[in-house]
């Protein structure tokens, strides 16, 4: 009886946003000849899915490649792929500086990875290997998610806004939407398979469909259609730009309970002057108006946001205005970063660059303010009853489960029975700056 040939193994490391997480899961789906490795040490293919938003993220990739280079010298069968935004922006330079890389693909070219691997295997048999950088920009749909009952659907790729600090238009390209019928078919398929929560992904989801459906409000129409799917319990989306957050979108949260009481609304700065330098197409009054409209439907509506400190030209007064905005918005949590100059972006050429020490000090102040706000909001949840969708069970303790409320706050639960995928009424019993603790009712 012939021995069964062992399948090769793939190891994926992911940096950056949920779009990259989705792309990594898509790669696992595409590489049908491979199984998932426990670590890089037992993998024949290592994929680094990279982020280029900040300089620090790129440096992590370079450092990681240096360590993998040593492993490859020992493991002759090991292949390394660099995919994602660093690959798109600096792929040719990476290939020159790190010759151990076998494949380089931008985020819109990951569908080509199986073919590139096959081509190199055939080339190696003839005594040579091929190294290619894919160049097409067609985006394919991605179905993925961190937990079995929660999945992502990429509804669009790219961005047309060209904020002066952002490399996304240069690494992900212009906005390209997936047809509504395809997205709905994917969502129905996922719910039929047992998924209870779907998150729609895009660099700027609010502008979904403007390239395909120029009339009406295609993003609101899409959300309404997905909410109508029987069996779906929650629908979320990320990320958005406040400048195209429409009144119809705000009203939809009151009409569709499946959307919950949470939205991520990146403000980046609380200074109108800085927002203008960033070319954000929005001002502080508009941001506050959106928050007020959402909280008119539900006073406890939760908002999270992104903030950049130390943008070129940001004065002490500008920074104080950012702190004032956060104090007024009272976000449930904030993703905050020091400004990082990126190639190809106008802000890199601005003269009034902020010293690193000043950026560090401002970031510390902002994060302390937000820590206090998040802690206070979480502590205020104690005693409240919330509907919690349970996402997963702890690997370390089988009776510990984790889920999220309608406000997207994480909750720790205890149950003797398997409750993954179920919606439960929960009494919040304790809280800290990180999460809530609850008791099943």
HELIX and SHEET records of a PDB file:
HELIX    1   1 UNK A   18  UNK A   30  1                                  13    
HELIX    2   2 UNK A   40  UNK A   42  5                                   3    
HELIX    3   3 UNK A   55  UNK A   74  1                                  20    
HELIX    4   4 UNK A   85  UNK A   97  1                                  13    
HELIX    5   5 UNK A  107  UNK A  112  5                                   6    
HELIX    6   6 UNK A  113  UNK A  125  1                                  13    
HELIX    7   7 UNK A  168  UNK A  171  1                                   4    
HELIX    8   8 UNK A  180  UNK A  192  1                                  13    
HELIX    9   9 UNK A  205  UNK A  207  5                                   3    
HELIX   10  10 UNK A  218  UNK A  227  1                                  10    
HELIX   11  11 UNK A  242  UNK A  244  5                                   3    
HELIX   12  12 UNK A  247  UNK A  255  1                                   9    
HELIX   13  13 UNK A  257  UNK A  259  5                                   3    
HELIX   14  14 UNK A  272  UNK A  278  1                                   7    
HELIX   15  15 UNK A  284  UNK A  297  1                                  14    
HELIX   16  16 UNK A  316  UNK A  329  1                                  14    
HELIX   17  17 UNK A  346  UNK A  349  5                                   4    
HELIX   18  18 UNK A  356  UNK A  379  1                                  24    
SHEET    1   A 5 UNK A  34  UNK A  36  0                                        
SHEET    2   A 5 UNK A   8  UNK A  14  1                                        
SHEET    3   A 5 UNK A  45  UNK A  50  1                                        
SHEET    4   A 5 UNK A  79  UNK A  84  1                                        
SHEET    5   A 5 UNK A 103  UNK A 105  1                                        
SHEET    1   B 4 UNK A 143  UNK A 147  0                                        
SHEET    2   B 4 UNK A 150  UNK A 154 -1                                        
SHEET    3   B 4 UNK A 197  UNK A 201  1                                        
SHEET    4   B 4 UNK A 234  UNK A 238  1                                        
SHEET    1   C 2 UNK A 156  UNK A 157  0                                        
SHEET    2   C 2 UNK A 176  UNK A 177 -1                                        
SHEET    1   D 3 UNK A 262  UNK A 264  0                                        
SHEET    2   D 3 UNK A 302  UNK A 309  1                                        
SHEET    3   D 3 UNK A 333  UNK A 338  1                                        
SHEET    1   E 6 UNK A 385  UNK A 393  0                                        
SHEET    2   E 6 UNK A 400  UNK A 404 -1                                        
SHEET    3   E 6 UNK A 410  UNK A 414 -1                                        
SHEET    4   E 6 UNK A 436  UNK A 440  1                                        
SHEET    5   E 6 UNK A 423  UNK A 431 -1                                        
SHEET    6   E 6 UNK A 385  UNK A 393 -1                                        
END                                                                             
